Amino acid sequence: MSNLADIVVRPATHVDVEGIETLIAPFVDAKRVLPRTQDELAELVTNGFVAELNGQIVGFATLEIYSRKLAEIRSLCVQEGLQGKGIGRLLTRACVDLATHRNIYEVMVITSSEEFFRNCGFDFTLPGEKKALFLQTRDEH
């Protein structure tokens, strides 16, 4: 890849579902993202974004909107070999911009890539010291 200017980030469409499925497969195999059926992916593209390089999907993220107050960035994946080049940041920005446009109050992310999201402006607490707490009810997805 010559530079970030070669990357096009655009809203995902239903035509992208197969390419997204191929992109996320290694991340699912590595248990870094949840497995998704084609029907689930078809729903996720509604508020999703793809990153393309030379017409090939090399990144994906979606904003799952729970309410006017809360949305979550989900399924952020960037093709191996292209990670660390700013593509994930562009996809994250697209999701945050969509939330801002829709007047969503808070955007959260559940991740094993803490440093990446902290560098994108996310933190463990919100003003007023609000924190998200979790309880896992089973071992597998």
N, C-alpha and C positions, 0 to 999 in steps of 0.2 A: 504494500500500500504506500503510495507516495506521500499522502498527507490527509488530514481530517477533512479537507475541502472536497475530497473524492467521495465522502460519505453523504448519502441522502437519507434523512430521517423524514418519514411521512406517516400519515395515519394508515393503520393496517386495514385491509379489506378481506372479505371472505375468500378472494382468490389467493390470498397469502397463507391460508391455513395449512396447506401441505408443506410449504417451505418452512413455516414456523415449527411444524411438527418435526421436521428433519433437523432443524437447528437445535431444538431443545432436547432431542433424544439423548445425546451424550450427558447432558446435565441431569436428566431423569435417571439414567443408568448409574450415575455417580451419586444419586440421592441428594442433589443440590437444589432441585426444584421438584414439585409434585408432578406425577404423571397426569396427562390431560388427554381426554378422548377428543375426537374431531368435533363432536358437538360442543364440548366445553371450550375448545379453542375458537370455535365459531362465535361463541358468546364473548370470549375475551377480546377478540379483535374489534368489537364495537367501540371500546375505549383504549385500544392498543396502538402501538407504534412499531414500525419496523425500521431498521437501518439497512440500507442497501449499498453495496459496493459493486460497481459494474453490473447492475441489474440483479445481483444475487443477494438474498437476505442473509445478513451477517449479524443481526442483532434484533432483539424483540423485548418489549416491556408493555405492560398493560396497567391501567388504573382501574381498580375495582372500586366502584362507588357504593358505599353502604348507606349513606344518608347525606343530607346537606352539610352535616358536620364532619363526617369522616370518610376518607378513601384510603386505599392501600395500593402501593406499587407492588405488582406481582410479576413473577416469571421473567425477571430481568436476566437475559442471557446474551452473551456476545461470543461469537465463534472463537474457539481457541486459536491462538496465533495473532488475533487482532485485539486481544484484551490489553488494557493499559494504554490505549491510544486515544481515549476520550469518547469512544462510542457509547459506553454505558452512561457516561455523564450526559451526553446529548439525549439519550432515551429517557433518563431520569428527569431532565429538564422539560422534555415534552410532556411527560406525565404531570409534573408539578404545574406547568403552564395550563394544562387542561383543567386541573383542579382549581386553579386561580380563576380561570375563565368561567367555571361553573359555580364560583363562590363557595367552594368546599373549604371549611374552616381548618381542618387538620389532615395531613397526609402522613401515613405511617408506613413502615416497611419492617418485615420480619426477615432477617438475613443472617448469614454466616460471614458476610463481608462487611463487618462493622466499619472498618477504616474507610472503605470506599464511600459509604453513605454519610459518614461523619464529614468527609471532604466535600460532600454535596450539600452540607448544611443541616443534616439530620442530627438529632441528639437524643439522649435517653430520657430527658425530661422536657416538659413544656413549661411555659411561664406559669408560675404558681406551684411549681414542683410536681406537676402531674406526671405520673409514670404509668407505663403499660406493664401489667403483670400477667403471667401465663401459667396455666396448669395443663400438663399433657395427660390425656385420658387413656392413651394406648401407645404401644411402642412403634407401630408401623402406620403409614398413611392410609 
